[in-house]
Amino acid sequence: MKKHTVLIVVIGTLLVVGLLSFTGVYRCPMRYIFGVPCPLCGMSRAIYSLVTLDLDKAFYYHALWPVVVVGIPTAIILRIRKVDVKRRHIDLICIILAIAFIGYYIMRHIQGSPVVKVDFGNSLIYRVYSHG
């Protein structure tokens, strides 16, 4: 698959998920199926809050939204301009970001944030097995 095709698929997927999130149609698959939020839980609501210029809510829903808002366009620009970035630098950035997102996720659970509340009772798995 050509690099531009991958880029178009990624951008298209982000746009579709974003539009569906803002309309309330999209639900996080992990939370919907298992009742457990993922480390990105609250990101769509944070970006929506940013778009509506409510920075307090944006940070409430997910404090790492600036990473996504700056990181994705930067990655796209670097890819389009064919900037030669060493693979080890990309790997290091990905590791740092993964640690930051997982650490923040754990911290929110410890603090009891309602944004990442686990709710097995509303999961698809629970509903299927409790009725069968």
NORURJO-V536364 format. One record per residue. N is the residue number from 1. PHI is phi in degrees with one decimal (none if undefined). OMEGA is omega in radians with two decimals (* if undefined). Layout:
# NORURJO-V536364
n={N | N}
phi={PHI | PHI}
omega={OMEGA | OMEGA}
This chain:
# NORURJO-V536364
n={1 | 2 | 3 | 4 | 5 | 6 | 7 | 8 | 9 | 10 | 11 | 12 | 13 | 14 | 15 | 16 | 17 | 18 | 19 | 20 | 21 | 22 | 23 | 24 | 25 | 26 | 27 | 28 | 29 | 30 | 31 | 32 | 33 | 34 | 35 | 36 | 37 | 38 | 39 | 40 | 41 | 42 | 43 | 44 | 45 | 46 | 47 | 48 | 49 | 50 | 51 | 52 | 53 | 54 | 55 | 56 | 57 | 58 | 59 | 60 | 61 | 62 | 63 | 64 | 65 | 66 | 67 | 68 | 69 | 70 | 71 | 72 | 73 | 74 | 75 | 76 | 77 | 78 | 79 | 80 | 81 | 82 | 83 | 84 | 85 | 86 | 87 | 88 | 89 | 90 | 91 | 92 | 93 | 94 | 95 | 96 | 97 | 98 | 99 | 100 | 101 | 102 | 103 | 104 | 105 | 106 | 107 | 108 | 109 | 110 | 111 | 112 | 113 | 114 | 115 | 116 | 117 | 118 | 119 | 120 | 121 | 122 | 123 | 124 | 125 | 126 | 127 | 128 | 129 | 130 | 131 | 132}
phi={none | -70.7 | -59.7 | -68.5 | -64.6 | -60.4 | -61.5 | -64.3 | -64.2 | -63.9 | -62.3 | -61.6 | -62.8 | -61.5 | -65.5 | -63.9 | -61.7 | -61.4 | -63.5 | -66.8 | -65.3 | -67.8 | -87.9 | 85.9 | -78.8 | -78.8 | -129.1 | -57.2 | -59.4 | -64.4 | -68.7 | -65.6 | -79.4 | -103.5 | 80.8 | -118.2 | -72.2 | -95.8 | -59.8 | -94.2 | -55.7 | 98.2 | -65.2 | -62.0 | -66.1 | -65.5 | -69.4 | -60.8 | -62.9 | -63.5 | -61.2 | -89.5 | 62.5 | -106.4 | -66.3 | -60.0 | -67.0 | -58.0 | -71.1 | -64.2 | -70.6 | -164.6 | -68.6 | -96.9 | -58.3 | -60.7 | -62.2 | -72.3 | -63.5 | -91.5 | -66.8 | -65.4 | -61.2 | -62.6 | -61.8 | -65.0 | -62.5 | -61.4 | -69.2 | -65.4 | -79.3 | 55.2 | -71.6 | -83.7 | -108.3 | -62.2 | -57.1 | -66.7 | -69.6 | -63.0 | -61.3 | -63.8 | -61.7 | -63.3 | -65.2 | -61.1 | -65.6 | -61.7 | -62.9 | -64.1 | -68.0 | -69.3 | -61.2 | -65.0 | -60.6 | -63.8 | -59.8 | -65.0 | -67.3 | -61.1 | -77.9 | 76.0 | -60.8 | -66.4 | -66.1 | -112.4 | -64.6 | -79.4 | -141.7 | -62.9 | -62.7 | -101.9 | -78.6 | -61.4 | -60.0 | -62.0 | -62.6 | -66.7 | -79.0 | -81.2 | -104.3 | -119.2}
omega={-3.12 | -3.11 | -3.12 | 3.11 | 3.11 | -3.14 | 3.14 | 3.12 | 3.14 | 3.14 | 3.12 | 3.12 | 3.12 | 3.14 | -3.13 | 3.13 | 3.12 | 3.13 | 3.13 | 3.10 | -3.09 | 3.12 | 3.13 | -3.13 | -3.08 | 3.02 | 3.13 | -3.10 | -3.11 | -3.14 | -3.12 | -3.07 | -3.01 | -3.09 | -3.11 | 3.12 | 3.12 | 3.14 | 3.10 | -3.09 | -3.12 | -3.08 | 3.13 | 3.12 | 3.11 | -3.12 | 3.05 | 3.12 | 3.09 | 3.14 | 3.12 | 3.06 | 3.07 | -3.06 | 3.10 | 3.12 | 3.13 | 3.12 | 3.09 | -3.09 | 3.08 | -3.06 | -3.12 | 3.11 | 3.13 | 3.12 | -3.13 | -3.10 | 3.13 | -3.03 | -3.09 | 3.10 | 3.11 | 3.13 | 3.13 | 3.14 | 3.12 | -3.13 | -3.12 | -3.12 | 3.12 | 3.08 | -3.10 | 3.10 | -3.12 | -3.10 | -3.10 | 3.08 | 3.10 | 3.12 | -3.14 | 3.11 | 3.14 | 3.12 | 3.12 | 3.14 | 3.11 | 3.11 | -3.14 | -3.10 | 3.14 | 3.09 | 3.12 | 3.11 | 3.13 | 3.14 | 3.14 | 3.09 | 3.13 | -3.13 | 3.12 | 3.13 | 3.09 | -3.14 | -3.10 | -3.13 | 3.08 | -3.10 | -3.13 | -3.11 | 3.11 | -3.12 | 3.10 | -3.13 | 3.13 | -3.12 | -3.14 | -3.08 | 3.12 | 3.14 | -3.05 | *}
